[in-house]
């Protein structure tokens, strides 16, 4: 019984760790974003990449900031997702 409890607590600890495994990716796009339509297109598509938690764009700074779970997605997943909608990305 004690072992079971320990195992359960370890599981909980593992879970909370997974939830905080958030990475932030900041990228620039090619072609550049030039209006809200571009921003929306990116946001509405990239948010479907598995593991994406939050996505924001900045026209002035020409950057896209993505907060994601690094256990579920990696940089290449985002490269592929951007490519699908016609953008190349570079880490900023
Ligand atoms: Cu546009």
PDB file of the backbone (N, CA, C, O) and the ligand in Angstrom, with CONECT records:
HET     CU  A 101       1
ATOM      1  N   UNK A   1       0.834  -1.212   0.000  1.00  0.00           N
ATOM      2  CA  UNK A   1       0.000   0.000   0.000  1.00  0.00           C
ATOM      3  C   UNK A   1       0.863   1.254   0.000  1.00  0.00           C
ATOM      4  O   UNK A   1       0.587   2.225  -0.704  1.00  0.00           O
ATOM      5  N   UNK A   2       1.908   1.204   0.805  1.00  0.00           N
ATOM      6  CA  UNK A   2       2.804   2.351   0.880  1.00  0.00           C
ATOM      7  C   UNK A   2       3.511   2.558  -0.479  1.00  0.00           C
ATOM      8  O   UNK A   2       3.704   3.679  -0.949  1.00  0.00           O
ATOM      9  N   UNK A   3       3.878   1.432  -1.069  1.00  0.00           N
ATOM     10  CA  UNK A   3       4.534   1.495  -2.372  1.00  0.00           C
ATOM     11  C   UNK A   3       3.627   2.111  -3.429  1.00  0.00           C
ATOM     12  O   UNK A   3       4.059   2.874  -4.293  1.00  0.00           O
ATOM     13  N   UNK A   4       2.355   1.749  -3.324  1.00  0.00           N
ATOM     14  CA  UNK A   4       1.376   2.251  -4.276  1.00  0.00           C
ATOM     15  C   UNK A   4       1.261   3.770  -4.157  1.00  0.00           C
ATOM     16  O   UNK A   4       1.177   4.494  -5.149  1.00  0.00           O
ATOM     17  N   UNK A   5       1.260   4.218  -2.906  1.00  0.00           N
ATOM     18  CA  UNK A   5       1.153   5.651  -2.644  1.00  0.00           C
ATOM     19  C   UNK A   5       2.378   6.382  -3.197  1.00  0.00           C
ATOM     20  O   UNK A   5       2.269   7.447  -3.804  1.00  0.00           O
ATOM     21  N   UNK A   6       3.528   5.787  -2.972  1.00  0.00           N
ATOM     22  CA  UNK A   6       4.765   6.394  -3.471  1.00  0.00           C
ATOM     23  C   UNK A   6       4.737   6.487  -5.000  1.00  0.00           C
ATOM     24  O   UNK A   6       5.114   7.495  -5.598  1.00  0.00           O
ATOM     25  N   UNK A   7       4.276   5.394  -5.595  1.00  0.00           N
ATOM     26  CA  UNK A   7       4.200   5.370  -7.055  1.00  0.00           C
ATOM     27  C   UNK A   7       3.248   6.447  -7.558  1.00  0.00           C
ATOM     28  O   UNK A   7       3.510   7.111  -8.560  1.00  0.00           O
ATOM     29  N   UNK A   8       2.143   6.605  -6.847  1.00  0.00           N
ATOM     30  CA  UNK A   8       1.149   7.600  -7.228  1.00  0.00           C
ATOM     31  C   UNK A   8       1.719   9.008  -7.116  1.00  0.00           C
ATOM     32  O   UNK A   8       1.498   9.853  -7.984  1.00  0.00           O
ATOM     33  N   UNK A   9       2.455   9.248  -6.036  1.00  0.00           N
ATOM     34  CA  UNK A   9       3.033  10.567  -5.835  1.00  0.00           C
ATOM     35  C   UNK A   9       4.109  10.873  -6.888  1.00  0.00           C
ATOM     36  O   UNK A   9       4.247  12.003  -7.357  1.00  0.00           O
ATOM     37  N   UNK A  10       4.844   9.853  -7.229  1.00  0.00           N
ATOM     38  CA  UNK A  10       5.860  10.034  -8.272  1.00  0.00           C
ATOM     39  C   UNK A  10       5.200  10.390  -9.600  1.00  0.00           C
ATOM     40  O   UNK A  10       5.708  11.198 -10.378  1.00  0.00           O
ATOM     41  N   UNK A  11       4.055   9.757  -9.832  1.00  0.00           N
ATOM     42  CA  UNK A  11       3.310   9.998 -11.064  1.00  0.00           C
ATOM     43  C   UNK A  11       2.846  11.456 -11.114  1.00  0.00           C
ATOM     44  O   UNK A  11       2.941  12.129 -12.141  1.00  0.00           O
ATOM     45  N   UNK A  12       2.337  11.921  -9.957  1.00  0.00           N
ATOM     46  CA  UNK A  12       1.879  13.303  -9.872  1.00  0.00           C
ATOM     47  C   UNK A  12       3.030  14.270 -10.122  1.00  0.00           C
ATOM     48  O   UNK A  12       2.888  15.257 -10.843  1.00  0.00           O
ATOM     49  N   UNK A  13       4.152  13.971  -9.521  1.00  0.00           N
ATOM     50  CA  UNK A  13       5.327  14.826  -9.679  1.00  0.00           C
ATOM     51  C   UNK A  13       5.739  14.865 -11.145  1.00  0.00           C
ATOM     52  O   UNK A  13       6.087  15.918 -11.678  1.00  0.00           O
ATOM     53  N   UNK A  14       5.695  13.711 -11.782  1.00  0.00           N
ATOM     54  CA  UNK A  14       6.047  13.630 -13.195  1.00  0.00           C
ATOM     55  C   UNK A  14       5.108  14.460 -14.043  1.00  0.00           C
ATOM     56  O   UNK A  14       5.524  15.124 -14.993  1.00  0.00           O
ATOM     57  N   UNK A  15       3.834  14.411 -13.686  1.00  0.00           N
ATOM     58  CA  UNK A  15       2.826  15.160 -14.416  1.00  0.00           C
ATOM     59  C   UNK A  15       3.034  16.661 -14.328  1.00  0.00           C
ATOM     60  O   UNK A  15       2.974  17.369 -15.333  1.00  0.00           O
ATOM     61  N   UNK A  16       3.277  17.135 -13.122  1.00  0.00           N
ATOM     62  CA  UNK A  16       3.426  18.574 -12.967  1.00  0.00           C
ATOM     63  C   UNK A  16       4.685  19.049 -13.679  1.00  0.00           C
ATOM     64  O   UNK A  16       4.761  20.189 -14.137  1.00  0.00           O
ATOM     65  N   UNK A  17       5.660  18.170 -13.766  1.00  0.00           N
ATOM     66  CA  UNK A  17       6.867  18.532 -14.500  1.00  0.00           C
ATOM     67  C   UNK A  17       6.560  18.673 -15.980  1.00  0.00           C
ATOM     68  O   UNK A  17       7.028  19.604 -16.635  1.00  0.00           O
ATOM     69  N   UNK A  18       5.762  17.734 -16.509  1.00  0.00           N
ATOM     70  CA  UNK A  18       5.406  17.761 -17.922  1.00  0.00           C
ATOM     71  C   UNK A  18       4.651  19.050 -18.254  1.00  0.00           C
ATOM     72  O   UNK A  18       4.822  19.633 -19.325  1.00  0.00           O
ATOM     73  N   UNK A  19       3.813  19.477 -17.306  1.00  0.00           N
ATOM     74  CA  UNK A  19       3.011  20.668 -17.568  1.00  0.00           C
ATOM     75  C   UNK A  19       3.852  21.936 -17.619  1.00  0.00           C
ATOM     76  O   UNK A  19       3.464  22.928 -18.236  1.00  0.00           O
ATOM     77  N   UNK A  20       5.012  21.891 -16.959  1.00  0.00           N
ATOM     78  CA  UNK A  20       5.827  23.096 -16.964  1.00  0.00           C
ATOM     79  C   UNK A  20       6.917  23.027 -18.041  1.00  0.00           C
ATOM     80  O   UNK A  20       7.727  23.944 -18.175  1.00  0.00           O
ATOM     81  N   UNK A  21       6.928  21.931 -18.805  1.00  0.00           N
ATOM     82  CA  UNK A  21       7.932  21.791 -19.850  1.00  0.00           C
ATOM     83  C   UNK A  21       7.574  22.640 -21.063  1.00  0.00           C
ATOM     84  O   UNK A  21       7.406  22.126 -22.169  1.00  0.00           O
ATOM     85  N   UNK A  22       7.462  23.933 -20.841  1.00  0.00           N
ATOM     86  CA  UNK A  22       7.087  24.830 -21.926  1.00  0.00           C
ATOM     87  C   UNK A  22       8.321  25.520 -22.485  1.00  0.00           C
ATOM     88  O   UNK A  22       9.175  26.012 -21.748  1.00  0.00           O
ATOM     89  N   UNK A  23       8.386  25.539 -23.783  1.00  0.00           N
ATOM     90  CA  UNK A  23       9.477  26.208 -24.451  1.00  0.00           C
ATOM     91  C   UNK A  23       8.935  27.370 -25.250  1.00  0.00           C
ATOM     92  O   UNK A  23       7.791  27.340 -25.702  1.00  0.00           O
ATOM     93  N   UNK A  24       9.736  28.375 -25.424  1.00  0.00           N
ATOM     94  CA  UNK A  24       9.309  29.509 -26.223  1.00  0.00           C
ATOM     95  C   UNK A  24      10.191  29.604 -27.461  1.00  0.00           C
ATOM     96  O   UNK A  24      11.419  29.548 -27.392  1.00  0.00           O
ATOM     97  N   UNK A  25       9.519  29.749 -28.583  1.00  0.00           N
ATOM     98  CA  UNK A  25      10.214  29.841 -29.854  1.00  0.00           C
ATOM     99  C   UNK A  25       9.869  31.193 -30.481  1.00  0.00           C
ATOM    100  O   UNK A  25       8.696  31.543 -30.612  1.00  0.00           O
ATOM    101  N   UNK A  26      10.885  31.937 -30.860  1.00  0.00           N
ATOM    102  CA  UNK A  26      10.635  33.219 -31.511  1.00  0.00           C
ATOM    103  C   UNK A  26      11.217  33.144 -32.910  1.00  0.00           C
ATOM    104  O   UNK A  26      12.408  32.885 -33.086  1.00  0.00           O
ATOM    105  N   UNK A  27      10.372  33.372 -33.902  1.00  0.00           N
ATOM    106  CA  UNK A  27      10.832  33.246 -35.285  1.00  0.00           C
ATOM    107  C   UNK A  27      10.423  34.436 -36.137  1.00  0.00           C
ATOM    108  O   UNK A  27       9.486  35.166 -35.813  1.00  0.00           O
ATOM    109  N   UNK A  28      11.141  34.610 -37.224  1.00  0.00           N
ATOM    110  CA  UNK A  28      10.751  35.586 -38.233  1.00  0.00           C
ATOM    111  C   UNK A  28      10.262  34.781 -39.438  1.00  0.00           C
ATOM    112  O   UNK A  28      10.626  33.618 -39.612  1.00  0.00           O
ATOM    113  N   UNK A  29       9.445  35.407 -40.254  1.00  0.00           N
ATOM    114  CA  UNK A  29       8.896  34.678 -41.396  1.00  0.00           C
ATOM    115  C   UNK A  29       9.390  35.261 -42.714  1.00  0.00           C
ATOM    116  O   UNK A  29       9.717  36.443 -42.823  1.00  0.00           O
ATOM    117  N   UNK A  30       9.431  34.388 -43.696  1.00  0.00           N
ATOM    118  CA  UNK A  30       9.769  34.778 -45.060  1.00  0.00           C
ATOM    119  C   UNK A  30       8.744  34.134 -45.986  1.00  0.00           C
ATOM    120  O   UNK A  30       8.725  32.904 -46.032  1.00  0.00           O
ATOM    121  N   UNK A  31       7.904  34.826 -46.714  1.00  0.00           N
ATOM    122  CA  UNK A  31       7.815  36.294 -46.765  1.00  0.00           C
ATOM    123  C   UNK A  31       7.374  36.909 -45.437  1.00  0.00           C
ATOM    124  O   UNK A  31       6.862  36.215 -44.559  1.00  0.00           O
ATOM    125  N   UNK A  32       7.576  38.192 -45.307  1.00  0.00           N
ATOM    126  CA  UNK A  32       7.208  38.887 -44.087  1.00  0.00           C
ATOM    127  C   UNK A  32       5.694  38.956 -43.929  1.00  0.00           C
ATOM    128  O   UNK A  32       4.948  38.862 -44.904  1.00  0.00           O
ATOM    129  N   UNK A  33       5.262  39.120 -42.702  1.00  0.00           N
ATOM    130  CA  UNK A  33       3.841  39.382 -42.445  1.00  0.00           C
ATOM    131  C   UNK A  33       3.632  40.867 -42.739  1.00  0.00           C
ATOM    132  O   UNK A  33       4.443  41.702 -42.337  1.00  0.00           O
ATOM    133  N   UNK A  34       2.554  41.194 -43.435  1.00  0.00           N
ATOM    134  CA  UNK A  34       2.356  42.612 -43.733  1.00  0.00           C
ATOM    135  C   UNK A  34       0.993  43.154 -43.334  1.00  0.00           C
ATOM    136  O   UNK A  34       0.742  44.349 -43.482  1.00  0.00           O
ATOM    137  N   UNK A  35       0.104  42.293 -42.829  1.00  0.00           N
ATOM    138  CA  UNK A  35      -1.185  42.789 -42.357  1.00  0.00           C
ATOM    139  C   UNK A  35      -1.793  41.804 -41.375  1.00  0.00           C
ATOM    140  O   UNK A  35      -1.228  40.746 -41.099  1.00  0.00           O
ATOM    141  N   UNK A  36      -2.955  42.173 -40.851  1.00  0.00           N
ATOM    142  CA  UNK A  36      -3.611  41.311 -39.880  1.00  0.00           C
ATOM    143  C   UNK A  36      -4.013  39.978 -40.502  1.00  0.00           C
ATOM    144  O   UNK A  36      -4.101  38.961 -39.815  1.00  0.00           O
ATOM    145  N   UNK A  37      -4.254  39.996 -41.810  1.00  0.00           N
ATOM    146  CA  UNK A  37      -4.617  38.767 -42.499  1.00  0.00           C
ATOM    147  C   UNK A  37      -3.497  37.736 -42.402  1.00  0.00           C
ATOM    148  O   UNK A  37      -3.744  36.551 -42.180  1.00  0.00           O
ATOM    149  N   UNK A  38      -2.282  38.199 -42.569  1.00  0.00           N
ATOM    150  CA  UNK A  38      -1.126  37.310 -42.452  1.00  0.00           C
ATOM    151  C   UNK A  38      -1.015  36.781 -41.030  1.00  0.00           C
ATOM    152  O   UNK A  38      -0.781  35.594 -40.806  1.00  0.00           O
ATOM    153  N   UNK A  39      -1.189  37.691 -40.072  1.00  0.00           N
ATOM    154  CA  UNK A  39      -1.087  37.287 -38.666  1.00  0.00           C
ATOM    155  C   UNK A  39      -2.136  36.242 -38.332  1.00  0.00           C
ATOM    156  O   UNK A  39      -1.840  35.236 -37.687  1.00  0.00           O
ATOM    157  N   UNK A  40      -3.366  36.485 -38.775  1.00  0.00           N
ATOM    158  CA  UNK A  40      -4.447  35.542 -38.485  1.00  0.00           C
ATOM    159  C   UNK A  40      -4.220  34.194 -39.149  1.00  0.00           C
ATOM    160  O   UNK A  40      -4.479  33.144 -38.561  1.00  0.00           O
ATOM    161  N   UNK A  41      -3.737  34.240 -40.367  1.00  0.00           N
ATOM    162  CA  UNK A  41      -3.471  33.003 -41.097  1.00  0.00           C
ATOM    163  C   UNK A  41      -2.461  32.157 -40.315  1.00  0.00           C
ATOM    164  O   UNK A  41      -2.637  30.950 -40.150  1.00  0.00           O
ATOM    165  N   UNK A  42      -1.422  32.803 -39.849  1.00  0.00           N
ATOM    166  CA  UNK A  42      -0.398  32.087 -39.088  1.00  0.00           C
ATOM    167  C   UNK A  42      -0.968  31.557 -37.780  1.00  0.00           C
ATOM    168  O   UNK A  42      -0.803  30.382 -37.449  1.00  0.00           O
ATOM    169  N   UNK A  43      -1.641  32.435 -37.039  1.00  0.00           N
ATOM    170  CA  UNK A  43      -2.193  32.007 -35.746  1.00  0.00           C
ATOM    171  C   UNK A  43      -3.193  30.876 -35.909  1.00  0.00           C
ATOM    172  O   UNK A  43      -3.159  29.893 -35.169  1.00  0.00           O
ATOM    173  N   UNK A  44      -4.077  31.019 -36.874  1.00  0.00           N
ATOM    174  CA  UNK A  44      -5.139  30.013 -37.044  1.00  0.00           C
ATOM    175  C   UNK A  44      -4.632  28.673 -37.543  1.00  0.00           C
ATOM    176  O   UNK A  44      -5.317  27.660 -37.401  1.00  0.00           O
ATOM    177  N   UNK A  45      -3.456  28.654 -38.119  1.00  0.00           N
ATOM    178  CA  UNK A  45      -2.908  27.378 -38.581  1.00  0.00           C
ATOM    179  C   UNK A  45      -1.918  26.780 -37.595  1.00  0.00           C
ATOM    180  O   UNK A  45      -1.969  25.589 -37.288  1.00  0.00           O
ATOM    181  N   UNK A  46      -1.026  27.615 -37.107  1.00  0.00           N
ATOM    182  CA  UNK A  46       0.041  27.097 -36.246  1.00  0.00           C
ATOM    183  C   UNK A  46      -0.489  26.601 -34.904  1.00  0.00           C
ATOM    184  O   UNK A  46       0.110  25.725 -34.279  1.00  0.00           O
ATOM    185  N   UNK A  47      -1.616  27.166 -34.463  1.00  0.00           N
ATOM    186  CA  UNK A  47      -2.146  26.708 -33.164  1.00  0.00           C
ATOM    187  C   UNK A  47      -2.568  25.243 -33.191  1.00  0.00           C
ATOM    188  O   UNK A  47      -2.771  24.636 -32.139  1.00  0.00           O
ATOM    189  N   UNK A  48      -2.700  24.681 -34.369  1.00  0.00           N
ATOM    190  CA  UNK A  48      -3.072  23.269 -34.461  1.00  0.00           C
ATOM    191  C   UNK A  48      -1.871  22.321 -34.399  1.00  0.00           C
ATOM    192  O   UNK A  48      -2.036  21.101 -34.378  1.00  0.00           O
ATOM    193  N   UNK A  49      -0.680  22.882 -34.371  1.00  0.00           N
ATOM    194  CA  UNK A  49       0.490  22.020 -34.185  1.00  0.00           C
ATOM    195  C   UNK A  49       0.400  21.455 -32.767  1.00  0.00           C
ATOM    196  O   UNK A  49       0.274  22.193 -31.791  1.00  0.00           O
ATOM    197  N   UNK A  50       0.468  20.142 -32.686  1.00  0.00           N
ATOM    198  CA  UNK A  50       0.330  19.466 -31.401  1.00  0.00           C
ATOM    199  C   UNK A  50       1.351  20.002 -30.397  1.00  0.00           C
ATOM    200  O   UNK A  50       2.540  20.101 -30.697  1.00  0.00           O
ATOM    201  N   UNK A  51       0.865  20.345 -29.202  1.00  0.00           N
ATOM    202  CA  UNK A  51       1.766  20.827 -28.168  1.00  0.00           C
ATOM    203  C   UNK A  51       1.844  22.342 -28.079  1.00  0.00           C
ATOM    204  O   UNK A  51       2.459  22.885 -27.162  1.00  0.00           O
ATOM    205  N   UNK A  52       1.212  23.033 -29.046  1.00  0.00           N
ATOM    206  CA  UNK A  52       1.237  24.493 -29.024  1.00  0.00           C
ATOM    207  C   UNK A  52       0.328  25.017 -27.917  1.00  0.00           C
ATOM    208  O   UNK A  52      -0.842  24.646 -27.828  1.00  0.00           O
ATOM    209  N   UNK A  53       0.881  25.878 -27.086  1.00  0.00           N
ATOM    210  CA  UNK A  53       0.094  26.400 -25.967  1.00  0.00           C
ATOM    211  C   UNK A  53      -0.375  27.810 -26.229  1.00  0.00           C
ATOM    212  O   UNK A  53      -1.478  28.194 -25.839  1.00  0.00           O
ATOM    213  N   UNK A  54       0.464  28.576 -26.889  1.00  0.00           N
ATOM    214  CA  UNK A  54       0.143  29.978 -27.075  1.00  0.00           C
ATOM    215  C   UNK A  54       0.919  30.490 -28.276  1.00  0.00           C
ATOM    216  O   UNK A  54       2.064  30.105 -28.510  1.00  0.00           O
ATOM    217  N   UNK A  55       0.269  31.367 -29.032  1.00  0.00           N
ATOM    218  CA  UNK A  55       0.978  31.925 -30.175  1.00  0.00           C
ATOM    219  C   UNK A  55       0.615  33.391 -30.329  1.00  0.00           C
ATOM    220  O   UNK A  55      -0.559  33.758 -30.279  1.00  0.00           O
ATOM    221  N   UNK A  56       1.615  34.216 -30.513  1.00  0.00           N
ATOM    222  CA  UNK A  56       1.341  35.632 -30.710  1.00  0.00           C
ATOM    223  C   UNK A  56       2.237  36.160 -31.823  1.00  0.00           C
ATOM    224  O   UNK A  56       3.324  35.641 -32.074  1.00  0.00           O
ATOM    225  N   UNK A  57       1.751  37.200 -32.476  1.00  0.00           N
ATOM    226  CA  UNK A  57       2.500  37.743 -33.607  1.00  0.00           C
ATOM    227  C   UNK A  57       2.712  39.235 -33.413  1.00  0.00           C
ATOM    228  O   UNK A  57       1.931  39.898 -32.731  1.00  0.00           O
ATOM    229  N   UNK A  58       3.754  39.750 -34.004  1.00  0.00           N
ATOM    230  CA  UNK A  58       4.014  41.184 -33.968  1.00  0.00           C
ATOM    231  C   UNK A  58       4.438  41.645 -35.343  1.00  0.00           C
ATOM    232  O   UNK A  58       5.486  41.262 -35.862  1.00  0.00           O
ATOM    233  N   UNK A  59       3.584  42.487 -35.919  1.00  0.00           N
ATOM    234  CA  UNK A  59       3.898  43.021 -37.250  1.00  0.00           C
ATOM    235  C   UNK A  59       5.105  43.942 -37.194  1.00  0.00           C
ATOM    236  O   UNK A  59       6.008  43.853 -38.027  1.00  0.00           O
ATOM    237  N   UNK A  60       5.112  44.835 -36.197  1.00  0.00           N
ATOM    238  CA  UNK A  60       6.186  45.833 -36.088  1.00  0.00           C
ATOM    239  C   UNK A  60       7.553  45.172 -35.962  1.00  0.00           C
ATOM    240  O   UNK A  60       8.530  45.580 -36.589  1.00  0.00           O
ATOM    241  N   UNK A  61       7.585  44.136 -35.126  1.00  0.00           N
ATOM    242  CA  UNK A  61       8.867  43.477 -34.902  1.00  0.00           C
ATOM    243  C   UNK A  61       9.105  42.312 -35.849  1.00  0.00           C
ATOM    244  O   UNK A  61      10.169  41.695 -35.837  1.00  0.00           O
ATOM    245  N   UNK A  62       8.101  42.018 -36.671  1.00  0.00           N
ATOM    246  CA  UNK A  62       8.197  40.894 -37.602  1.00  0.00           C
ATOM    247  C   UNK A  62       8.613  39.613 -36.904  1.00  0.00           C
ATOM    248  O   UNK A  62       9.565  38.937 -37.294  1.00  0.00           O
ATOM    249  N   UNK A  63       7.857  39.305 -35.854  1.00  0.00           N
ATOM    250  CA  UNK A  63       8.187  38.059 -35.184  1.00  0.00           C
ATOM    251  C   UNK A  63       6.941  37.307 -34.741  1.00  0.00           C
ATOM    252  O   UNK A  63       5.881  37.887 -34.505  1.00  0.00           O
ATOM    253  N   UNK A  64       7.107  36.019 -34.640  1.00  0.00           N
ATOM    254  CA  UNK A  64       6.044  35.145 -34.155  1.00  0.00           C
ATOM    255  C   UNK A  64       6.592  34.448 -32.920  1.00  0.00           C
ATOM    256  O   UNK A  64       7.664  33.842 -32.955  1.00  0.00           O
ATOM    257  N   UNK A  65       5.846  34.541 -31.832  1.00  0.00           N
ATOM    258  CA  UNK A  65       6.272  33.905 -30.595  1.00  0.00           C
ATOM    259  C   UNK A  65       5.354  32.724 -30.292  1.00  0.00           C
ATOM    260  O   UNK A  65       4.134  32.867 -30.204  1.00  0.00           O
ATOM    261  N   UNK A  66       5.957  31.585 -30.140  1.00  0.00           N
ATOM    262  CA  UNK A  66       5.184  30.365 -29.904  1.00  0.00           C
ATOM    263  C   UNK A  66       5.614  29.736 -28.585  1.00  0.00           C
ATOM    264  O   UNK A  66       6.797  29.474 -28.368  1.00  0.00           O
ATOM    265  N   UNK A  67       4.658  29.501 -27.719  1.00  0.00           N
ATOM    266  CA  UNK A  67       4.930  28.778 -26.479  1.00  0.00           C
ATOM    267  C   UNK A  67       4.386  27.376 -26.684  1.00  0.00           C
ATOM    268  O   UNK A  67       3.211  27.196 -27.003  1.00  0.00           O
ATOM    269  N   UNK A  68       5.235  26.396 -26.501  1.00  0.00           N
ATOM    270  CA  UNK A  68       4.807  25.027 -26.776  1.00  0.00           C
ATOM    271  C   UNK A  68       5.419  24.038 -25.799  1.00  0.00           C
ATOM    272  O   UNK A  68       6.389  24.338 -25.102  1.00  0.00           O
ATOM    273  N   UNK A  69       4.837  22.871 -25.766  1.00  0.00           N
ATOM    274  CA  UNK A  69       5.340  21.795 -24.927  1.00  0.00           C
ATOM    275  C   UNK A  69       6.417  21.048 -25.711  1.00  0.00           C
ATOM    276  O   UNK A  69       6.138  20.385 -26.710  1.00  0.00           O
ATOM    277  N   UNK A  70       7.633  21.172 -25.239  1.00  0.00           N
ATOM    278  CA  UNK A  70       8.764  20.601 -25.979  1.00  0.00           C
ATOM    279  C   UNK A  70       8.759  19.069 -25.982  1.00  0.00           C
ATOM    280  O   UNK A  70       9.551  18.434 -26.679  1.00  0.00           O
ATOM    281  N   UNK A  71       7.853  18.492 -25.189  1.00  0.00           N
ATOM    282  CA  UNK A  71       7.754  17.030 -25.216  1.00  0.00           C
ATOM    283  C   UNK A  71       6.807  16.569 -26.311  1.00  0.00           C
ATOM    284  O   UNK A  71       6.797  15.395 -26.682  1.00  0.00           O
ATOM    285  N   UNK A  72       6.013  17.500 -26.826  1.00  0.00           N
ATOM    286  CA  UNK A  72       5.037  17.127 -27.852  1.00  0.00           C
ATOM    287  C   UNK A  72       5.369  17.681 -29.228  1.00  0.00           C
ATOM    288  O   UNK A  72       4.893  17.171 -30.242  1.00  0.00           O
ATOM    289  N   UNK A  73       6.178  18.716 -29.262  1.00  0.00           N
ATOM    290  CA  UNK A  73       6.517  19.320 -30.552  1.00  0.00           C
ATOM    291  C   UNK A  73       7.965  19.757 -30.550  1.00  0.00           C
ATOM    292  O   UNK A  73       8.552  20.000 -29.496  1.00  0.00           O
ATOM    293  N   UNK A  74       8.531  19.854 -31.727  1.00  0.00           N
ATOM    294  CA  UNK A  74       9.876  20.399 -31.813  1.00  0.00           C
ATOM    295  C   UNK A  74       9.934  21.433 -32.941  1.00  0.00           C
ATOM    296  O   UNK A  74       8.951  21.661 -33.645  1.00  0.00           O
ATOM    297  N   UNK A  75      11.077  22.034 -33.089  1.00  0.00           N
ATOM    298  CA  UNK A  75      11.230  23.106 -34.059  1.00  0.00           C
ATOM    299  C   UNK A  75      10.814  22.677 -35.470  1.00  0.00           C
ATOM    300  O   UNK A  75      10.167  23.435 -36.192  1.00  0.00           O
ATOM    301  N   UNK A  76      11.190  21.464 -35.849  1.00  0.00           N
ATOM    302  CA  UNK A  76      10.873  20.967 -37.190  1.00  0.00           C
ATOM    303  C   UNK A  76       9.368  20.873 -37.449  1.00  0.00           C
ATOM    304  O   UNK A  76       8.915  21.060 -38.578  1.00  0.00           O
ATOM    305  N   UNK A  77       8.598  20.582 -36.399  1.00  0.00           N
ATOM    306  CA  UNK A  77       7.142  20.534 -36.554  1.00  0.00           C
ATOM    307  C   UNK A  77       6.617  21.903 -36.972  1.00  0.00           C
ATOM    308  O   UNK A  77       5.707  22.008 -37.795  1.00  0.00           O
ATOM    309  N   UNK A  78       7.198  22.941 -36.398  1.00  0.00           N
ATOM    310  CA  UNK A  78       6.753  24.286 -36.734  1.00  0.00           C
ATOM    311  C   UNK A  78       7.241  24.699 -38.123  1.00  0.00           C
ATOM    312  O   UNK A  78       6.532  25.373 -38.870  1.00  0.00           O
ATOM    313  N   UNK A  79       8.456  24.285 -38.451  1.00  0.00           N
ATOM    314  CA  UNK A  79       8.968  24.562 -39.800  1.00  0.00           C
ATOM    315  C   UNK A  79       8.004  23.975 -40.828  1.00  0.00           C
ATOM    316  O   UNK A  79       7.654  24.628 -41.811  1.00  0.00           O
ATOM    317  N   UNK A  80       7.577  22.721 -40.586  1.00  0.00           N
ATOM    318  CA  UNK A  80       6.676  22.035 -41.515  1.00  0.00           C
ATOM    319  C   UNK A  80       5.315  22.715 -41.580  1.00  0.00           C
ATOM    320  O   UNK A  80       4.744  22.871 -42.659  1.00  0.00           O
ATOM    321  N   UNK A  81       4.795  23.122 -40.416  1.00  0.00           N
ATOM    322  CA  UNK A  81       3.468  23.754 -40.379  1.00  0.00           C
ATOM    323  C   UNK A  81       3.479  25.108 -41.093  1.00  0.00           C
ATOM    324  O   UNK A  81       2.522  25.454 -41.786  1.00  0.00           O
ATOM    325  N   UNK A  82       4.543  25.857 -40.927  1.00  0.00           N
ATOM    326  CA  UNK A  82       4.657  27.145 -41.619  1.00  0.00           C
ATOM    327  C   UNK A  82       4.808  26.930 -43.119  1.00  0.00           C
ATOM    328  O   UNK A  82       4.256  27.677 -43.927  1.00  0.00           O
ATOM    329  N   UNK A  83       5.547  25.918 -43.469  1.00  0.00           N
ATOM    330  CA  UNK A  83       5.790  25.626 -44.873  1.00  0.00           C
ATOM    331  C   UNK A  83       4.470  25.345 -45.602  1.00  0.00           C
ATOM    332  O   UNK A  83       4.272  25.750 -46.748  1.00  0.00           O
ATOM    333  N   UNK A  84       3.575  24.641 -44.901  1.00  0.00           N
ATOM    334  CA  UNK A  84       2.265  24.298 -45.459  1.00  0.00           C
ATOM    335  C   UNK A  84       1.467  25.533 -45.853  1.00  0.00           C
ATOM    336  O   UNK A  84       0.688  25.493 -46.806  1.00  0.00           O
ATOM    337  N   UNK A  85       1.656  26.629 -45.126  1.00  0.00           N
ATOM    338  CA  UNK A  85       0.906  27.843 -45.445  1.00  0.00           C
ATOM    339  C   UNK A  85       1.788  28.881 -46.152  1.00  0.00           C
ATOM    340  O   UNK A  85       1.443  30.060 -46.231  1.00  0.00           O
ATOM    341  N   UNK A  86       2.915  28.421 -46.656  1.00  0.00           N
ATOM    342  CA  UNK A  86       3.723  29.268 -47.525  1.00  0.00           C
ATOM    343  C   UNK A  86       4.778  30.139 -46.879  1.00  0.00           C
ATOM    344  O   UNK A  86       5.228  31.115 -47.478  1.00  0.00           O
ATOM    345  N   UNK A  87       5.178  29.802 -45.667  1.00  0.00           N
ATOM    346  CA  UNK A  87       6.207  30.605 -45.009  1.00  0.00           C
ATOM    347  C   UNK A  87       7.431  29.776 -44.648  1.00  0.00           C
ATOM    348  O   UNK A  87       7.345  28.595 -44.314  1.00  0.00           O
ATOM    349  N   UNK A  88       8.562  30.445 -44.730  1.00  0.00           N
ATOM    350  CA  UNK A  88       9.771  29.858 -44.170  1.00  0.00           C
ATOM    351  C   UNK A  88      10.028  30.590 -42.872  1.00  0.00           C
ATOM    352  O   UNK A  88       9.774  31.790 -42.769  1.00  0.00           O
ATOM    353  N   UNK A  89      10.522  29.884 -41.894  1.00  0.00           N
ATOM    354  CA  UNK A  89      10.810  30.570 -40.624  1.00  0.00           C
ATOM    355  C   UNK A  89      12.281  30.454 -40.258  1.00  0.00           C
ATOM    356  O   UNK A  89      12.995  29.535 -40.657  1.00  0.00           O
ATOM    357  N   UNK A  90      12.685  31.442 -39.478  1.00  0.00           N
ATOM    358  CA  UNK A  90      14.044  31.433 -38.944  1.00  0.00           C
ATOM    359  C   UNK A  90      13.981  31.807 -37.493  1.00  0.00           C
ATOM    360  O   UNK A  90      13.204  32.679 -37.107  1.00  0.00           O
ATOM    361  N   UNK A  91      14.787  31.160 -36.681  1.00  0.00           N
ATOM    362  CA  UNK A  91      14.828  31.521 -35.261  1.00  0.00           C
ATOM    363  C   UNK A  91      15.381  32.913 -35.111  1.00  0.00           C
ATOM    364  O   UNK A  91      16.356  33.293 -35.759  1.00  0.00           O
ATOM    365  N   UNK A  92      14.731  33.675 -34.231  1.00  0.00           N
ATOM    366  CA  UNK A  92      15.199  35.033 -34.045  1.00  0.00           C
ATOM    367  C   UNK A  92      16.094  35.120 -32.817  1.00  0.00           C
ATOM    368  O   UNK A  92      16.593  36.197 -32.491  1.00  0.00           O
TER     369      UNK A  92
HETATM  370 CU    CU A 101      -1.180  40.209 -45.082  1.00  0.00          CU
END
